[in-house]
């Protein structure tokens, strides 16, 4: 049996970084709230599209992780869009519980930078 691969028509549209990854921005589908930034390679994207659950690639652990498998805070994927340059994905999700590993709703809570 052959291992499934990402649809070649999708794969050819992706502009990956030198590590073969593409930025994936998770956004709450109904509020527009930006929840987190993760990284996907072709296999993580294939798993996400095939299962309807967000799967990312951990750069530090060098392994795949499906959001919520250990925390229970799953991301149900409603849609995935590719930006105009082909170098970022927008993953529209229904987030169950906090999105950030720190326990906050988003990974951007309380991290505003001062500006002029």
LOFI-49489 format. One record per residue (C-alpha): residue number from 1; residue in three letters; x, y, z. Coordinates in Angstrom, 2 decimals, decimal comma, always signed. Last residue first. Layout:
# residues N
NODE seq type      c1      c2      c3
NODE NUM  ALA       X       Y       Z
...
END
This chain:
# residues 116
NODE seq type      c1      c2      c3
NODE 116  UNK   +4,92  +55,62  +18,61
NODE 115  UNK   +4,81  +51,92  +19,40
NODE 114  UNK   +4,95  +49,72  +22,47
NODE 113  UNK   +4,65  +45,98  +21,80
NODE 112  UNK   +1,48  +44,06  +22,65
NODE 111  UNK   +2,18  +40,71  +24,28
NODE 110  UNK   -0,70  +40,47  +26,72
NODE 109  UNK   -2,61  +37,89  +24,68
NODE 108  UNK   -0,86  +36,97  +21,42
NODE 107  UNK   -0,73  +33,18  +21,82
NODE 106  UNK   -4,51  +33,20  +22,03
NODE 105  UNK   -7,05  +32,01  +24,60
NODE 104  UNK   -4,39  +31,78  +27,28
NODE 103  UNK   -3,28  +28,50  +28,86
NODE 102  UNK   +0,45  +28,92  +28,29
NODE 101  UNK   +0,30  +26,30  +25,50
NODE 100  UNK   -1,83  +28,78  +23,56
NODE  99  UNK   -5,10  +27,88  +21,84
NODE  98  UNK   -7,19  +27,86  +25,00
NODE  97  UNK  -10,38  +25,79  +25,00
NODE  96  UNK  -12,02  +24,29  +21,91
NODE  95  UNK  -11,05  +26,34  +18,86
NODE  94  UNK  -13,35  +26,23  +15,82
NODE  93  UNK  -10,86  +26,79  +13,06
NODE  92  UNK  -10,01  +28,86   +9,99
NODE  91  UNK   -6,47  +27,95   +8,94
NODE  90  UNK   -4,83  +30,77   +7,01
NODE  89  UNK   -1,76  +29,46   +5,22
NODE  88  UNK   +1,39  +31,37   +4,34
NODE  87  UNK   +4,00  +31,33   +1,56
NODE  86  UNK   +1,84  +31,04   -1,56
NODE  85  UNK   +2,29  +34,72   -2,40
NODE  84  UNK   -1,46  +35,41   -2,61
NODE  83  UNK   -2,19  +33,62   +0,67
NODE  82  UNK   -3,30  +29,98   +0,81
NODE  81  UNK   -6,62  +29,23   +2,48
NODE  80  UNK   -7,61  +26,40   +4,81
NODE  79  UNK  -11,21  +25,90   +5,89
NODE  78  UNK  -13,38  +24,63   +8,75
NODE  77  UNK  -10,66  +22,96  +10,80
NODE  76  UNK  -11,63  +21,75  +14,25
NODE  75  UNK   -8,86  +22,86  +16,57
NODE  74  UNK   -8,58  +20,77  +19,70
NODE  73  UNK   -7,94  +21,90  +23,25
NODE  72  UNK   -7,86  +18,40  +24,81
NODE  71  UNK   -4,38  +19,17  +26,11
NODE  70  UNK   -2,51  +16,07  +24,85
NODE  69  UNK   -4,16  +15,50  +21,45
NODE  68  UNK   -5,37  +19,11  +21,32
NODE  67  UNK   -3,53  +20,34  +18,25
NODE  66  UNK   -2,15  +17,40  +16,30
NODE  65  UNK   +1,58  +17,24  +16,63
NODE  64  UNK   +4,13  +16,25  +14,03
NODE  63  UNK   +7,78  +15,87  +14,97
NODE  62  UNK  +11,04  +17,79  +14,91
NODE  61  UNK  +10,85  +18,54  +18,64
NODE  60  UNK  +11,95  +22,18  +18,27
NODE  59  UNK  +10,50  +22,73  +14,78
NODE  58  UNK   +7,18  +21,17  +15,73
NODE  57  UNK   +5,17  +20,39  +12,60
NODE  56  UNK   +1,47  +21,14  +12,82
NODE  55  UNK   -1,78  +19,20  +12,56
NODE  54  UNK   -5,13  +20,99  +12,73
NODE  53  UNK   -8,07  +18,58  +12,75
NODE  52  UNK  -10,34  +18,17   +9,70
NODE  51  UNK   -8,81  +14,74   +9,07
NODE  50  UNK   -7,68  +14,78   +5,43
NODE  49  UNK   -6,98  +18,52   +5,12
NODE  48  UNK   -4,99  +18,64   +8,36
NODE  47  UNK   -3,14  +15,41   +7,57
NODE  46  UNK   -2,15  +16,71   +4,13
NODE  45  UNK   -1,06  +20,02   +5,63
NODE  44  UNK   +1,12  +18,25   +8,19
NODE  43  UNK   +2,56  +16,06   +5,42
NODE  42  UNK   +3,38  +18,96   +3,11
NODE  41  UNK   +5,09  +20,91   +5,86
NODE  40  UNK   +3,28  +22,94   +8,44
NODE  39  UNK   +4,31  +25,55  +10,97
NODE  38  UNK   +2,28  +27,17  +13,72
NODE  37  UNK   +1,05  +30,66  +14,45
NODE  36  UNK   -1,65  +31,17  +17,03
NODE  35  UNK   -5,15  +32,35  +17,85
NODE  34  UNK   -5,96  +35,28  +15,58
NODE  33  UNK   -9,53  +36,29  +16,45
NODE  32  UNK  -11,73  +36,55  +13,35
NODE  31  UNK  -14,81  +36,07  +15,52
NODE  30  UNK  -16,61  +33,22  +13,73
NODE  29  UNK  -13,72  +31,23  +12,25
NODE  28  UNK  -11,22  +31,52  +15,10
NODE  27  UNK   -7,91  +32,01  +13,28
NODE  26  UNK   -4,90  +29,70  +13,09
NODE  25  UNK   -2,01  +31,12  +11,06
NODE  24  UNK   +0,07  +28,49   +9,28
NODE  23  UNK   +3,61  +29,43   +8,21
NODE  22  UNK   +5,08  +27,12   +5,54
NODE  21  UNK   +7,87  +24,63   +6,09
NODE  20  UNK  +10,44  +22,93   +3,84
NODE  19  UNK  +13,36  +23,92   +6,11
NODE  18  UNK  +14,55  +26,52   +3,56
NODE  17  UNK  +11,08  +28,13   +3,63
NODE  16  UNK   +8,21  +26,72   +1,58
NODE  15  UNK   +6,38  +28,38   -1,29
NODE  14  UNK   +3,28  +26,27   -1,82
NODE  13  UNK   +1,38  +26,23   -5,14
NODE  12  UNK   +3,03  +23,01   -6,39
NODE  11  UNK   +1,88  +21,14   -3,29
NODE  10  UNK   -1,80  +21,96   -3,88
NODE   9  UNK   -1,93  +20,55   -7,42
NODE   8  UNK   +0,30  +17,67   -6,25
NODE   7  UNK   -2,36  +16,60   -3,70
NODE   6  UNK   -0,43  +15,95   -0,49
NODE   5  UNK   +0,75  +12,38   -0,23
NODE   4  UNK   -0,83   +9,11   +0,87
NODE   3  UNK   +1,59   +6,27   +1,63
NODE   2  UNK   +1,32   +3,46   -0,88
NODE   1  UNK   +0,00   +0,00   +0,00
END
